[in-house]
């Protein structure tokens, strides 16, 4: 259901799976489904549960970083991505997430708002 982008069904199925057997992967996948539905608070809770269950698994930090990014808690998001990179320094997903947060914090690049000199103000 998650790969098929049926996020409601994915949330339902992972919730049932968690009720039968708590597994860090179920929390991670439900976190992704919640975030896809813009339920960032629920995504964050599941990411934190995933990390508490398996702190050496970098994917949990990626989920946490993404949820915090969506919540616009940029500093905490960066911290989550960096914590994951301490475990797996070559993890492409963690690196990409960190770069995305840092880019958003830096603001739009010159010319990114189009040719309109007021574009940066209109798009914000």
N, C-alpha and C positions, 0 to 999 in steps of 0.2 A: 504494500500500500504506500509506503514511503517513496519507493522508487517510481511508482506510478503517479506520484504527486496527489494521491488521495489522502490528504493530511488528516481529515476527520477520522477516516477509517484507521489510519496509522495510530493516531492518538488512542482510539478505542482499543485496538489490538494490543498495543504496548502496555496500556493500563491493565488489561486483563492478564497479560503475561507477567507483569510486575506483581499482581495480586497472587499469582501462583508461585512465582520464583523471582526474588529480587536479584537482578543481574545488572552490572554496570552498563552493558551494551544496550539493554532495554531503556535505561534512563537516558543514555546518550541519544538513541534514536528518537525517543519521545521528545527530548529537548529539541532536536532538529525539526520535528513535526510541529511542535508548538511555535518555534520561531518562524517557520514558514507561514503560520497563521497569524503572525504578529502578536503572539502571546508571549512577549519577552520575559515577563516576570515568571511565568510557569517554566519557560525554557531555562531560565537561570537556576531555578530551584532544582530541576532535574540534572542540570550540568553539575551543580554543587554536590548533589547526591552521588552522581557518577564518580566524581573526584574523590569523595569520601570513601567510596567502596574500592576504588582502584587508583590511588594517587600516582602510580607510576605509568599510567596510560595517558599519552599526550592528547588523545582525541577529546577527553573530558575538558581539558583546558581550552581547546579550540571551541567547543560548545559554549563554555562559560564566556570566553572572549567575545564571541559573536552575540550572545544575549546582552552582555554589558554594552557592546557597541550599539545595538539597537536601542537600548535604554539611554544612550548618549552619556554613559558613565565612562568616558574615554580613558581616564587614568587607570581605573580599575580594569578596563578591558585590556589595556596595554600590559598591566601586571599579569593578567591571566595568560595572555599569549607568551609573555617572557617566561613565566613559570613552566609552560609546556615546552618551550624551546630549551630550557635547562635540561629537560629529560631527553628531548630529541632535537638537537640543534639543526638538523637538516630537514625537518618536517616542512614540506612545501605549504600545507594548509595553514599552519601556524604562522609561517613567514608572511603569507599573503594576507591573512587576517590582521596581523600587526601593521603591515604596510598600509592597508586600507584605513585603519583607525588613524594612523599618523598622518595620512594624506588628508583625511577629513578634518583633523584638528588644524592642519596648516591652512585650510581654506582653499578656495578655487584658485587655479593657476591663471595667470594673466591670459586673457583671450578665451578662457573656457566658457565665459558667458555669451559668447558670440561677438558679433561686430558692434553691437549696441553698447556705447560707453556706459550706459546705465544698467546694462544687463545684470551685473553683479548684484545690484540692489533689487531688481525685479525678481530674480530667481531665489532670493533668500526669504 
